[in-house]
Amino acid sequence: MYVSGNESAAEKFCKENQIAVEPVQSWGDCRHVIGKSRYRVEYAFSNLSQGEREILLAMAELDINDLVSTTFSGEKLHHYTENGQRKIGKALRKVRSISRAFPEGITEREFTLIDKALLN
């Protein structure tokens, strides 16, 4: 198998063996090839834990009209109408805003540190 300067050994092998190769030019394309969304927000939402998703959806204050269909579970972003998706986006901005109010790198233990001199 001869490899030219413009073609890798893998490309040459696939061409010779008639193996279809999807063009991949970005991380989004890579995710799409393995059956995941090429869009970073949809991908991230799908990979939230059940607990994280429940917190975000509770903050979004969604109602039944925000689901595309009442038979959908709500585990995927495409289960929601555009209005529902926007509510979820606003809720995430709220979470980030709250998070920014605290210093970076804080620990749970720091929440137990109370300045007793300031207690009234």
BELSULMO-V339127 format. One record per backbone hydrogen bond with DSSP energy under -0.5 kcal/mol. NH is the residue of the N-H (numbers start at 1). CO is the residue of the C=O. Records with the same first field share a line. If there is no record, write none. Layout:
NH: CO + CO
This chain:
4: 2
7: 4
12: 8
13: 9
14: 10
15: 11
16: 12
17: 13
18: 15
19: 14
20: 18
25: 23
30: 26
31: 27
32: 28
33: 29
34: 30
35: 32
36: 31
43: 39
44: 40
45: 41
46: 42
47: 43
48: 45
53: 49
54: 50
55: 51
56: 52
57: 53
58: 54
59: 55
60: 56
61: 57 + 58
62: 57
66: 63
67: 64
68: 79
69: 79
72: 69
79: 76
80: 77
81: 66
85: 81
86: 82
87: 83
88: 84
89: 85
90: 86
91: 87
92: 88
93: 89
94: 90
95: 91
96: 92
97: 93
98: 94
99: 95
100: 96
101: 97 + 98
102: 99
106: 103
110: 107
111: 108
112: 109
113: 110
114: 112
116: 114
118: 115
119: 116
